[in-house]
Amino acid sequence: SEVAWTMWREDSFLRRTTLNSMSGTCGGIAICMVGHPFDTLKVRLQTQPSGNPVYKGLVDCFVKTMKWEGIGGLYKGVGSPLAGQMFFRATLFTTYYQMTEFFAGKERRGKRLSIPEYFMSGMATGFTVAFVEGPIDMFKSKMQVQIIRAKSGQPIIYRNVFHCAYVIWKGYGIRGIYQGLSATLLRNIPANSIFFGFYEISRGYLTPEGGTVGDLSAGALLFSGAFGGLLYWLLTYPTDVIKSSMQSDDVVKSKRQYRGIVDCVRKMYREDGWRRFFRGLTPCLMRSLPANATMFFVVERIRLFLNKRL
């Protein structure tokens, strides 16, 4: 047992994975509770019809959500992301830190990477986690836009997010739960490259002279997380609008409005020009700052805490 403990303490793969997955799980809970209300408003504004919109803007969307559904409306579909975000963020941070280990190799383990290596680590992470995040986002989107369809006279299909997952899996299998995967990949690969790349740039810049990133103040960590999160959305937002539109489309392939990414872009542009691709940007940016600042702060502090005790 002493040998096993020594191997564990010597930064084994299992120990690193445990640290990253546990801290990522805590980060997932934090970002979900802070950010989900903003996300609900964002998705509803993104996916409502242009010809006969239900909401006039962000404030109107918030007021009508509270009037029709109460505070629970802002957390519509939260079951999927709360359960899913815990697993997703565990996967996200485990993948990201394993990718940084890959680029560092044994000779640079524990040392800072070059800026391009952080961007490439984020890119590989974005590709990997798309297969976890895609179904979570899809179930959540279906629930969030149900109120729009209900107001236009369509029946309510899903009782809750878990019922949504059950119905889609039972009726359409793996193809059903990965509706819009191509659009998820289109967003995730560049977005996560930007997310982690600029987060690391900020952490490096704010590191005290002669210190390490472990010496960063709470304010510096919060700023770095907010900075990475802001650029994630600001630089890739149109791809998220495409993803949300394709995922909230009809689950029956023959009834879908969009045949693929190119067809989706074409039809959305015809609706309202370039403005169509920035619908819902305001609540998204409002969400990105506190949610990502909180998530990165929680993840880094939990990692530091666990690193001393495991």
C-alpha distance (Angstrom), angle and dihedral (degrees) to the residues before:
residue distance angle dihedral
S1 . . .
E2 3.81 . .
V3 3.81 90.3 .
A4 3.80 90.8 48.6
W5 3.83 91.2 49.6
T6 3.80 90.8 49.7
M7 3.80 91.2 50.7
W8 3.82 89.8 48.0
R9 3.81 92.6 50.8
E10 3.81 91.4 48.4
D11 3.79 90.2 77.3
S12 3.78 97.8 -94.8
F13 3.81 122.2 -173.2
L14 3.81 90.0 -107.2
R15 3.80 92.6 51.6
R16 3.82 92.9 48.5
T17 3.80 91.0 47.9
T18 3.81 91.1 49.7
L19 3.82 92.6 50.0
N20 3.80 93.4 46.7
S21 3.79 96.6 44.3
M22 3.82 94.6 46.4
S23 3.81 93.5 47.4
G24 3.81 90.7 43.6
T25 3.82 90.5 52.1
C26 3.81 90.6 54.1
G27 3.80 89.8 46.7
G28 3.81 89.6 52.2
I29 3.80 92.1 55.3
A30 3.80 91.2 47.9
I31 3.82 97.1 49.4
C32 3.80 92.4 44.9
M33 3.80 96.0 52.7
V34 3.81 93.4 44.8
G35 3.79 99.3 39.2
H36 3.81 109.6 32.4
P37 3.85 98.2 86.5
F38 3.82 89.9 54.5
D39 3.80 89.9 46.5
T40 3.81 91.8 53.9
L41 3.81 91.1 53.7
K42 3.81 90.8 45.7
V43 3.81 95.2 52.1
R44 3.81 93.2 45.4
L45 3.80 92.0 51.6
Q46 3.82 91.5 44.5
T47 3.79 96.5 51.4
Q48 3.82 105.9 34.8
P49 3.84 115.5 112.1
S50 3.81 115.9 -93.1
G51 3.81 94.8 -144.1
N52 3.80 97.2 56.0
P53 3.83 107.6 12.6
V54 3.80 119.4 -166.2
Y55 3.83 93.0 -151.6
K56 3.82 128.8 45.1
G57 3.78 93.7 -155.7
L58 3.80 145.4 -44.2
V59 3.82 97.3 -54.9
D60 3.82 92.2 45.1
C61 3.80 90.2 48.9
F62 3.81 90.9 51.8
V63 3.83 93.6 46.1
K64 3.82 93.9 47.8
T65 3.80 92.3 45.6
M66 3.81 90.6 53.5
K67 3.83 91.7 44.0
W68 3.81 96.8 48.2
E69 3.80 101.3 32.8
G70 3.79 109.7 11.5
I71 3.81 123.6 -138.9
G72 3.81 88.6 -37.5
G73 3.80 88.6 67.1
L74 3.80 90.3 66.4
Y75 3.80 88.4 55.4
K76 3.82 94.2 45.0
G77 3.79 109.2 147.1
V78 3.82 92.2 10.4
G79 3.82 92.4 135.4
S80 3.80 92.6 72.2
P81 3.80 97.2 47.3
L82 3.82 94.5 39.6
A83 3.80 92.9 52.8
G84 3.78 90.8 31.7
Q85 3.81 97.1 43.7
M86 3.78 90.8 56.7
F87 3.81 90.0 55.9
F88 3.81 94.2 34.6
R89 3.81 96.2 51.0
A90 3.80 90.4 44.3
T91 3.82 87.0 54.4
L92 3.82 92.2 42.6
F93 3.80 97.1 53.6
T94 3.80 94.8 36.7
T95 3.81 89.9 52.8
Y96 3.80 93.5 44.1
Y97 3.80 95.8 49.6
Q98 3.82 91.5 43.4
M99 3.81 88.4 52.9
T100 3.81 90.6 51.3
E101 3.83 87.8 50.5
F102 3.81 88.8 51.4
F103 3.80 92.7 53.0
A104 3.81 92.7 42.9
G105 3.81 95.8 50.4
K106 3.80 121.2 -168.0
E107 3.80 94.1 -60.8
R108 3.83 94.7 58.0
R109 3.81 100.4 32.5
G110 3.79 110.6 144.2
K111 3.83 92.6 15.0
R112 3.79 129.2 108.2
L113 3.80 118.3 -90.9
S114 3.79 127.8 -138.4
I115 3.81 117.1 -89.6
P116 3.85 94.0 -108.5
E117 3.82 89.4 52.5
Y118 3.81 91.1 55.8
F119 3.81 90.5 50.2
M120 3.82 91.0 49.1
S121 3.81 90.7 48.0
G122 3.80 88.9 53.6
M123 3.81 91.4 47.7
A124 3.82 92.9 53.2
T125 3.80 89.5 45.3
G126 3.81 91.5 52.7
F127 3.79 91.8 53.7
T128 3.81 93.5 48.3
V129 3.79 98.7 46.4
A130 3.82 93.8 46.7
F131 3.80 87.2 81.5
V132 3.82 90.0 57.4
E133 3.80 99.1 35.6
G134 3.82 96.4 45.0
P135 3.84 98.0 70.8
I136 3.84 92.2 39.7
D137 3.80 91.8 53.9
M138 3.79 92.6 42.9
F139 3.83 95.1 54.2
K140 3.80 90.1 44.7
S141 3.83 92.5 49.6
K142 3.82 92.6 49.7
M143 3.81 89.6 54.6
Q144 3.80 95.4 43.6
V145 3.82 95.1 53.6
Q146 3.83 96.4 43.0
I147 3.81 90.6 91.8
I148 3.83 90.2 57.9
R149 3.80 90.8 53.6
A150 3.80 91.8 44.4
K151 3.83 90.7 55.0
S152 3.81 89.4 53.4
G153 3.81 91.1 54.5
Q154 3.81 100.2 -97.3
P155 3.82 119.1 135.8
I156 3.81 123.7 -103.7
I157 3.81 106.2 -107.7
Y158 3.81 104.6 179.6
R159 3.82 125.9 52.0
N160 3.80 93.6 -162.2
V161 3.77 139.8 -19.5
F162 3.81 94.0 -84.7
H163 3.81 90.8 50.8
C164 3.81 87.1 50.1
A165 3.81 91.0 54.0
Y166 3.81 91.5 46.4
V167 3.82 94.4 49.6
I168 3.81 94.2 47.1
W169 3.82 94.2 45.0
K170 3.81 92.8 46.3
G171 3.78 94.4 46.5
Y172 3.78 103.3 35.5
G173 3.80 108.3 15.0
I174 3.80 122.4 -155.8
R175 3.81 93.3 -18.8
G176 3.80 88.8 57.7
I177 3.79 97.1 51.7
Y178 3.81 91.3 46.8
Q179 3.80 95.0 53.3
G180 3.82 107.0 146.8
L181 3.83 94.9 15.2
S182 3.81 92.3 140.8
A183 3.82 89.6 56.3
T184 3.82 90.7 46.6
L185 3.82 89.6 55.0
L186 3.81 90.4 45.7
R187 3.80 88.9 57.6
N188 3.79 102.1 33.4
I189 3.80 102.5 53.0
P190 3.84 98.4 56.6
A191 3.83 94.1 29.3
N192 3.81 95.3 56.6
S193 3.78 91.2 43.2
I194 3.81 88.1 56.6
F195 3.81 92.2 40.2
F196 3.79 97.6 56.3
G197 3.80 96.3 28.6
F198 3.79 95.5 58.3
Y199 3.80 91.8 37.6
E200 3.80 88.8 58.5
I201 3.81 92.5 43.7
S202 3.79 89.2 54.5
R203 3.82 93.3 45.4
G204 3.80 90.9 50.1
Y205 3.78 93.2 47.8
L206 3.82 93.5 48.5
T207 3.82 95.8 45.4
P208 3.82 110.0 117.6
E209 3.80 114.5 -108.5
G210 3.81 108.9 -89.5
G211 3.82 91.2 10.8
T212 3.80 136.1 96.8
V213 3.82 134.3 -119.8
G214 3.81 85.9 -95.6
D215 3.82 87.2 69.0
L216 3.80 94.7 59.2
S217 3.79 116.5 127.3
A218 3.80 121.8 -119.7
G219 3.80 89.4 -105.9
A220 3.81 92.6 52.6
L221 3.81 91.6 49.8
L222 3.80 92.3 48.2
F223 3.80 91.1 48.4
S224 3.82 92.9 48.6
G225 3.80 91.8 50.4
A226 3.81 91.9 47.3
F227 3.82 90.9 47.1
G228 3.81 93.8 51.6
G229 3.81 91.9 44.2
L230 3.80 93.6 48.4
L231 3.81 93.4 52.6
Y232 3.83 91.4 43.5
W233 3.80 89.0 64.6
L234 3.79 101.6 28.6
L235 3.81 94.3 55.8
T236 3.81 99.6 38.6
Y237 3.81 105.4 28.0
P238 3.84 98.1 119.8
T239 3.82 89.7 59.6
D240 3.81 89.1 55.5
V241 3.82 91.0 52.5
I242 3.81 88.8 52.6
K243 3.82 90.6 48.1
S244 3.82 94.1 49.0
S245 3.80 92.1 47.1
M246 3.81 93.1 50.4
Q247 3.81 94.0 44.3
S248 3.81 94.2 48.6
D249 3.80 91.5 47.8
D250 3.82 119.3 107.2
V251 3.79 113.6 -61.3
V252 3.83 88.8 -138.7
K253 3.81 104.8 84.4
S254 3.82 95.4 -146.8
K255 3.82 90.8 54.7
R256 3.80 97.2 48.5
Q257 3.77 120.8 122.3
Y258 3.81 93.0 -147.3
R259 3.82 124.4 51.7
G260 3.80 94.4 -168.1
I261 3.80 145.0 -37.1
V262 3.82 96.9 -63.0
D263 3.80 92.4 46.1
C264 3.82 90.1 47.4
V265 3.82 92.4 51.5
R266 3.81 91.7 47.9
K267 3.79 95.2 49.8
M268 3.79 94.8 42.6
Y269 3.81 91.1 50.8
R270 3.81 89.9 52.1
E271 3.82 89.4 54.2
D272 3.80 99.0 58.4
G273 3.79 110.6 -18.8
W274 3.80 119.5 -120.7
R275 3.84 91.1 -22.5
R276 3.81 88.8 71.5
F277 3.81 89.6 69.1
F278 3.81 93.7 55.7
R279 3.79 99.0 47.8
G280 3.82 110.0 132.6
L281 3.82 93.7 17.4
T282 3.83 94.7 128.6
P283 3.84 97.7 60.3
C284 3.78 88.6 40.5
L285 3.81 92.9 57.2
M286 3.82 90.6 41.6
R287 3.81 87.7 55.1
S288 3.80 97.3 42.3
L289 3.80 97.4 62.8
P290 3.83 102.3 53.1
A291 3.82 95.7 28.9
N292 3.81 97.5 52.0
A293 3.79 93.6 37.6
T294 3.81 88.4 54.4
M295 3.80 94.0 44.2
F296 3.80 96.8 51.2
F297 3.80 91.7 42.9
V298 3.82 91.4 52.2
V299 3.82 93.2 44.6
E300 3.81 95.0 49.7
R301 3.79 94.9 43.4
I302 3.82 92.8 47.5
R303 3.83 90.5 48.0
L304 3.79 90.4 51.1
F305 3.82 91.2 47.2
L306 3.81 94.2 48.1
N307 3.79 93.3 42.7
K308 3.80 89.4 62.7
R309 3.79 94.8 46.5
L310 3.81 106.6 36.3
